[in-house]
Amino acid sequence: MKKKVFLLCAMVCLLAAVPVQAQLRWGIKVGTNLNKLSLKSGSENLKVDNMAGFFVGPMMDFTIPVGGLGVDGSLLYSQKGAKINGKKKQQYAVEIPINLKYSIGLGDMASIFATAGPDFLFNLKSDKIWSDVKRKNAEIGINVGLGVKLINHLQIAANYNIPLTKSVDERLTVADAAADVWSGKNKTWQISLAYMF
């Protein structure tokens, strides 16, 4: 009986200690979007090229010292775009990535980490893709990334966003039959630098 009480007390003490050691930090993140709009059209031969953009905004990093797990999230002003037949088509949006993070320490001065999680994008303003064809108001994707943390304040990361929803999805109804006329997804590489306070 005494052993069970002792084990129960030890477990409660360990669980109570974890939130005390958990660390919540705030920072600022900036970076580059390298975006390709994978666009299909039933009526035009299109040439779609990559286009660079940027993002900036606050971020939060919550770390639990047990097993190197944590969560990071950001609220970013993000500019993306595409070159369609040589013409730039800009998009300005609010982007909210929320990632589960796994870190491996390399001593007191550095660690490496892997991230994965959902990415929510809300369109603020964008150029029309073609004639009256517009981007969707919201997009969802999955982030997968790797990075390094240096001197306990700097984070450098590379991230790929896998689109789950279409950025463009226009349908035309002819003789009661619906057909995709325009459809496409944003595929984005991101390189970021964050400073944690």
KAQUI-V148961 format. One record per residue. N is the residue number from 0. RES is the residue in one small letter. SS is DSSP state (H for helix, E for strand, - for the rest). PHI is phi in whole degrees, 0 to 359 (NA if undefined). OMEGA is omega in whole degrees, 0 to 359 (999 if undefined). Layout:
# KAQUI-V148961
n:N res:RES ss:SS phi:PHI omega:OMEGA
n:N res:RES ss:SS phi:PHI omega:OMEGA
This chain:
# KAQUI-V148961
n:0 res:m ss:- phi:NA omega:180
n:1 res:k ss:H phi:297 omega:180
n:2 res:k ss:H phi:296 omega:179
n:3 res:k ss:H phi:296 omega:178
n:4 res:v ss:H phi:297 omega:179
n:5 res:f ss:H phi:297 omega:179
n:6 res:l ss:H phi:297 omega:178
n:7 res:l ss:H phi:298 omega:178
n:8 res:c ss:H phi:296 omega:179
n:9 res:a ss:H phi:295 omega:179
n:10 res:m ss:H phi:295 omega:178
n:11 res:v ss:H phi:298 omega:179
n:12 res:c ss:H phi:296 omega:179
n:13 res:l ss:H phi:295 omega:180
n:14 res:l ss:H phi:294 omega:179
n:15 res:a ss:H phi:288 omega:182
n:16 res:a ss:H phi:284 omega:183
n:17 res:v ss:H phi:301 omega:180
n:18 res:p ss:H phi:297 omega:178
n:19 res:v ss:H phi:294 omega:182
n:20 res:q ss:H phi:275 omega:179
n:21 res:a ss:- phi:299 omega:187
n:22 res:q ss:E phi:234 omega:175
n:23 res:l ss:E phi:248 omega:181
n:24 res:r ss:E phi:230 omega:178
n:25 res:w ss:E phi:245 omega:180
n:26 res:g ss:E phi:199 omega:178
n:27 res:i ss:E phi:235 omega:183
n:28 res:k ss:E phi:238 omega:175
n:29 res:v ss:E phi:227 omega:178
n:30 res:g ss:E phi:181 omega:184
n:31 res:t ss:E phi:242 omega:169
n:32 res:n ss:E phi:263 omega:168
n:33 res:l ss:E phi:246 omega:193
n:34 res:n ss:E phi:249 omega:169
n:35 res:k ss:E phi:232 omega:175
n:36 res:l ss:E phi:271 omega:178
n:37 res:s ss:E phi:278 omega:191
n:38 res:l ss:E phi:248 omega:176
n:39 res:k ss:E phi:239 omega:179
n:40 res:s ss:E phi:222 omega:179
n:41 res:g ss:- phi:276 omega:187
n:42 res:s ss:- phi:234 omega:185
n:43 res:e ss:- phi:230 omega:167
n:44 res:n ss:- phi:270 omega:186
n:45 res:l ss:- phi:247 omega:170
n:46 res:k ss:- phi:249 omega:181
n:47 res:v ss:E phi:246 omega:182
n:48 res:d ss:E phi:247 omega:174
n:49 res:n ss:- phi:299 omega:176
n:50 res:m ss:E phi:213 omega:180
n:51 res:a ss:E phi:270 omega:175
n:52 res:g ss:E phi:217 omega:183
n:53 res:f ss:E phi:216 omega:170
n:54 res:f ss:E phi:212 omega:180
n:55 res:v ss:E phi:203 omega:177
n:56 res:g ss:E phi:165 omega:179
n:57 res:p ss:E phi:284 omega:176
n:58 res:m ss:E phi:223 omega:179
n:59 res:m ss:E phi:233 omega:179
n:60 res:d ss:E phi:229 omega:180
n:61 res:f ss:E phi:246 omega:185
n:62 res:t ss:E phi:243 omega:172
n:63 res:i ss:- phi:253 omega:186
n:64 res:p ss:- phi:292 omega:180
n:65 res:v ss:- phi:281 omega:174
n:66 res:g ss:- phi:73 omega:178
n:67 res:g ss:- phi:72 omega:182
n:68 res:l ss:E phi:271 omega:177
n:69 res:g ss:E phi:191 omega:178
n:70 res:v ss:E phi:224 omega:170
n:71 res:d ss:E phi:231 omega:180
n:72 res:g ss:E phi:216 omega:181
n:73 res:s ss:E phi:221 omega:172
n:74 res:l ss:E phi:237 omega:192
n:75 res:l ss:E phi:246 omega:165
n:76 res:y ss:E phi:272 omega:190
n:77 res:s ss:E phi:236 omega:177
n:78 res:q ss:E phi:246 omega:177
n:79 res:k ss:E phi:233 omega:178
n:80 res:g ss:E phi:177 omega:177
n:81 res:a ss:E phi:204 omega:171
n:82 res:k ss:E phi:257 omega:180
n:83 res:i ss:E phi:246 omega:186
n:84 res:n ss:- phi:51 omega:176
n:85 res:g ss:- phi:84 omega:181
n:86 res:k ss:E phi:259 omega:180
n:87 res:k ss:E phi:285 omega:176
n:88 res:k ss:E phi:238 omega:186
n:89 res:q ss:E phi:272 omega:173
n:90 res:q ss:E phi:224 omega:177
n:91 res:y ss:E phi:241 omega:189
n:92 res:a ss:E phi:211 omega:167
n:93 res:v ss:E phi:261 omega:182
n:94 res:e ss:E phi:240 omega:182
n:95 res:i ss:E phi:234 omega:173
n:96 res:p ss:E phi:272 omega:177
n:97 res:i ss:E phi:231 omega:189
n:98 res:n ss:E phi:241 omega:167
n:99 res:l ss:E phi:279 omega:185
n:100 res:k ss:E phi:237 omega:174
n:101 res:y ss:E phi:240 omega:184
n:102 res:s ss:E phi:245 omega:174
n:103 res:i ss:E phi:236 omega:182
n:104 res:g ss:E phi:286 omega:176
n:105 res:l ss:- phi:242 omega:185
n:106 res:g ss:- phi:106 omega:183
n:107 res:d ss:- phi:287 omega:189
n:108 res:m ss:- phi:259 omega:186
n:109 res:a ss:E phi:205 omega:171
n:110 res:s ss:E phi:206 omega:173
n:111 res:i ss:E phi:248 omega:182
n:112 res:f ss:E phi:214 omega:174
n:113 res:a ss:E phi:239 omega:182
n:114 res:t ss:E phi:229 omega:174
n:115 res:a ss:E phi:200 omega:178
n:116 res:g ss:E phi:168 omega:182
n:117 res:p ss:E phi:283 omega:178
n:118 res:d ss:E phi:227 omega:181
n:119 res:f ss:E phi:247 omega:181
n:120 res:l ss:E phi:238 omega:180
n:121 res:f ss:E phi:240 omega:184
n:122 res:n ss:E phi:292 omega:175
n:123 res:l ss:E phi:265 omega:182
n:124 res:k ss:E phi:202 omega:177
n:125 res:s ss:E phi:206 omega:174
n:126 res:d ss:- phi:288 omega:176
n:127 res:k ss:- phi:294 omega:180
n:128 res:i ss:- phi:293 omega:181
n:129 res:w ss:E phi:198 omega:178
n:130 res:s ss:- phi:48 omega:179
n:131 res:d ss:- phi:259 omega:183
n:132 res:v ss:E phi:280 omega:183
n:133 res:k ss:- phi:245 omega:172
n:134 res:r ss:- phi:285 omega:176
n:135 res:k ss:- phi:290 omega:181
n:136 res:n ss:- phi:286 omega:181
n:137 res:a ss:E phi:215 omega:178
n:138 res:e ss:E phi:222 omega:177
n:139 res:i ss:E phi:231 omega:177
n:140 res:g ss:E phi:216 omega:176
n:141 res:i ss:E phi:241 omega:177
n:142 res:n ss:E phi:267 omega:171
n:143 res:v ss:E phi:223 omega:185
n:144 res:g ss:E phi:207 omega:176
n:145 res:l ss:E phi:226 omega:179
n:146 res:g ss:E phi:198 omega:179
n:147 res:v ss:E phi:224 omega:175
n:148 res:k ss:E phi:251 omega:183
n:149 res:l ss:E phi:237 omega:178
n:150 res:i ss:- phi:43 omega:174
n:151 res:n ss:- phi:63 omega:181
n:152 res:h ss:- phi:229 omega:184
n:153 res:l ss:E phi:262 omega:173
n:154 res:q ss:E phi:234 omega:176
n:155 res:i ss:E phi:242 omega:186
n:156 res:a ss:E phi:216 omega:171
n:157 res:a ss:E phi:237 omega:189
n:158 res:n ss:E phi:219 omega:174
n:159 res:y ss:E phi:241 omega:179
n:160 res:n ss:E phi:257 omega:179
n:161 res:i ss:E phi:266 omega:184
n:162 res:p ss:E phi:288 omega:175
n:163 res:l ss:- phi:257 omega:180
n:164 res:t ss:- phi:242 omega:179
n:165 res:k ss:- phi:280 omega:174
n:166 res:s ss:- phi:277 omega:180
n:167 res:v ss:E phi:227 omega:179
n:168 res:d ss:E phi:206 omega:180
n:169 res:e ss:E phi:253 omega:180
n:170 res:r ss:E phi:239 omega:180
n:171 res:l ss:E phi:238 omega:178
n:172 res:t ss:E phi:255 omega:178
n:173 res:v ss:E phi:232 omega:180
n:174 res:a ss:- phi:53 omega:178
n:175 res:d ss:- phi:64 omega:177
n:176 res:a ss:E phi:243 omega:180
n:177 res:a ss:E phi:269 omega:178
n:178 res:a ss:E phi:222 omega:175
n:179 res:d ss:E phi:290 omega:176
n:180 res:v ss:E phi:259 omega:178
n:181 res:w ss:E phi:229 omega:171
n:182 res:s ss:E phi:208 omega:181
n:183 res:g ss:E phi:186 omega:179
n:184 res:k ss:E phi:230 omega:174
n:185 res:n ss:E phi:279 omega:172
n:186 res:k ss:E phi:243 omega:192
n:187 res:t ss:E phi:227 omega:165
n:188 res:w ss:E phi:266 omega:179
n:189 res:q ss:E phi:230 omega:172
n:190 res:i ss:E phi:244 omega:185
n:191 res:s ss:E phi:228 omega:172
n:192 res:l ss:E phi:232 omega:180
n:193 res:a ss:E phi:235 omega:173
n:194 res:y ss:E phi:244 omega:181
n:195 res:m ss:E phi:260 omega:181
n:196 res:f ss:- phi:274 omega:999
